[in-house]
Amino acid sequence: MNQATNSINLSGLARRLVDDGLVDQESAEKAFSEALENKTPFVRHLVTNQTLNARDIAISAANEFGAPV
């Protein structure tokens, strides 16, 4: 039986993390869905579940939003 793929359109920091190669698209979508389900901020979910470390996220965020680290 074929199941429809529920792809999430990642944007902002989530897209940047994928574009920077820190996390693959599938993992980012899964983490995003889990964060929504658990009512947890996306970044907190990534760090708490050891998907990414806070330093790498901070560097990508700084590059994405033009803010210093």
VENZI-V891505 format. One record per residue. RES is the residue in three letters. PHI is phi in whole degrees, 0 to 359 (* if undefined). Layout:
res phi
RES PHI
RES PHI
This chain:
res phi
MET *
ASN 275
GLN 252
ALA 292
THR 277
ASN 263
SER 279
ILE 263
ASN 277
LEU 285
SER 218
GLY 58
LEU 296
ALA 301
ARG 296
ARG 298
LEU 298
VAL 291
ASP 299
ASP 281
GLY 78
LEU 280
VAL 209
ASP 278
GLN 306
GLU 298
SER 294
ALA 295
GLU 297
LYS 296
ALA 297
PHE 297
SER 297
GLU 295
ALA 297
LEU 298
GLU 300
ASN 271
LYS 55
THR 241
PRO 303
PHE 306
VAL 296
ARG 301
HIS 298
LEU 299
VAL 287
THR 299
ASN 270
GLN 56
THR 286
LEU 219
ASN 264
ALA 300
ARG 298
ASP 296
ILE 295
ALA 299
ILE 294
SER 296
ALA 297
ALA 299
ASN 292
GLU 292
PHE 255
GLY 70
ALA 247
PRO 288
VAL 273
